[in-house]
């Protein structure tokens, strides 16, 4: 068990309570599963873990809880390069992600100038921005070190 898993589970159930949602035992169990996660995961991963751990949490409950936790900003949905999607446990502050396509390791990255670019896009287009998210994909240092692929020495202009 991760050392902060119990604290994270408690903070999530507190967030549910503060937002006016019921803190049910199945939601608490899903929060416990999420608190153990490192990197990205799918809803099916959680369903398998709940079943394997003999937790009384059904598939529909997992999906509904993920939806609710996403609404509360506790998890974010990632659109993966293969067209599928996964989730990642997040901090409530605005950030973006870099995802390893080899092992699934996910790192939160701060603004890094994205807000300035978004402001420029708004100025040029006249749009009103509701939200944005950026996900970057590649190999983490560990996977890159063990990869047999040839990595170009420079990045092509996109």
C-alpha positions in Angstrom: 0.0 0.0 0.0 1.2 3.5 -0.8 2.1 5.4 2.4 -0.3 8.2 1.7 -3.1 6.1 0.3 -5.3 6.3 3.4 -4.9 10.1 3.5 -5.7 10.4 -0.2 -8.8 8.2 0.2 -9.9 10.4 3.1 -9.3 13.6 1.2 -11.3 12.3 -1.8 -14.2 11.3 0.4 -14.0 14.7 2.0 -14.2 16.3 -1.5 -17.3 14.2 -2.2 -18.9 15.3 1.0 -18.1 19.0 0.5 -19.5 18.9 -3.0 -22.8 17.5 -1.7 -22.4 13.9 -3.0 -23.0 10.9 -0.8 -20.0 9.1 0.5 -21.0 5.5 -0.1 -19.0 2.5 0.7 -18.5 1.6 -3.0 -17.3 5.1 -3.7 -14.9 4.9 -0.8 -13.6 1.5 -2.2 -13.0 3.0 -5.7 -11.2 6.0 -4.0 -9.0 3.4 -2.2 -8.2 1.7 -5.5 -7.4 5.1 -7.1 -5.1 6.1 -4.2 -2.9 3.1 -5.0 -2.5 4.0 -8.6 0.8 5.2 -10.2 0.8 6.2 -13.9 -2.3 5.9 -16.1 -4.9 3.2 -15.8 -8.2 2.2 -17.4 -11.6 1.7 -15.8 -11.2 -2.0 -16.7 -8.0 -2.1 -14.6 -10.0 -0.9 -11.6 -12.8 -3.4 -12.3 -10.2 -6.2 -12.4 -8.5 -5.0 -9.2 -11.9 -4.7 -7.4 -12.8 -8.2 -8.5 -9.4 -9.6 -7.6 -9.5 -8.0 -4.2 -13.0 -9.3 -3.6 -14.3 -5.7 -3.2 -18.1 -5.4 -3.6 -17.8 -2.9 -6.4 -19.4 -3.4 -9.7 -18.4 -2.3 -13.2 -21.1 0.4 -13.4 -20.1 1.8 -10.0 -16.4 2.1 -11.1 -17.4 4.0 -14.2 -19.8 6.3 -12.4 -17.2 6.9 -9.6 -14.6 7.8 -12.2 -17.0 10.2 -13.9 -17.7 11.9 -10.5 -14.0 12.0 -9.5 -13.2 13.5 -12.9 -15.9 16.1 -12.4 -14.3 17.0 -9.0 -10.8 17.3 -10.6 -9.4 14.3 -8.7 -8.7 12.3 -11.9 -8.2 13.3 -15.5 -9.0 11.4 -18.6 -6.1 10.9 -21.0 -6.6 10.3 -24.7 -3.9 7.8 -25.7 -2.1 7.7 -29.0 -3.8 4.4 -29.9 -7.3 6.0 -29.7 -8.2 4.5 -26.3 -8.4 6.5 -23.2 -7.2 6.1 -19.6 -7.2 8.0 -16.4 -4.5 9.5 -14.1 -4.8 10.7 -10.5 -4.2 14.4 -10.4 -3.6 17.3 -8.2 -6.3 19.9 -8.3 -4.0 22.6 -9.8 -4.0 23.2 -13.5 -1.3 21.1 -15.3 -0.6 19.0 -18.3 0.8 15.5 -18.7 3.7 13.6 -20.3 3.0 9.9 -20.7 5.5 7.1 -21.4 4.2 5.0 -24.3 6.5 2.2 -23.1 5.6 1.6 -19.4 2.7 4.0 -18.9 4.5 6.3 -16.4 2.8 9.6 -16.2 4.2 12.9 -15.0 2.4 16.1 -14.3 4.0 19.2 -15.8 3.1 22.8 -15.1 2.2 25.5 -17.4 5.6 25.8 -19.2 4.3 28.7 -21.3 1.0 27.1 -22.5 -1.1 29.8 -21.0 0.7 32.5 -23.0 0.1 30.5 -26.2 -3.6 30.0 -25.3 -3.9 33.8 -24.7 -2.4 34.4 -28.2 -4.7 32.0 -29.8 -7.7 33.7 -28.2 -6.4 37.1 -29.3 -6.0 35.9 -32.9 -9.3 34.0 -33.2 -11.6 36.0 -30.9 -12.7 32.7 -29.2 -13.6 32.5 -25.6 -11.7 29.6 -24.0 -13.6 27.2 -21.7 -10.7 24.8 -21.1 -7.7 23.1 -22.6 -5.5 20.2 -21.9 -2.2 19.0 -23.4 -0.8 15.5 -23.3 2.7 14.7 -24.5 3.7 11.2 -25.4 7.1 9.5 -25.7 9.5 7.3 -23.8 10.6 8.0 -20.2 14.3 7.9 -19.4 14.1 4.3 -18.2 12.3 3.0 -21.3 14.5 5.1 -23.5 17.6 3.6 -21.9 16.4 0.1 -22.5 14.8 0.7 -25.9 16.3 -0.8 -29.1 14.7 2.0 -31.2 16.8 4.6 -32.9 15.9 8.1 -31.6 16.6 11.0 -33.9 19.1 13.5 -32.5 16.8 16.4 -33.4 13.1 17.0 -33.4 11.5 17.7 -36.8 9.6 20.9 -37.2 5.9 20.3 -36.6 
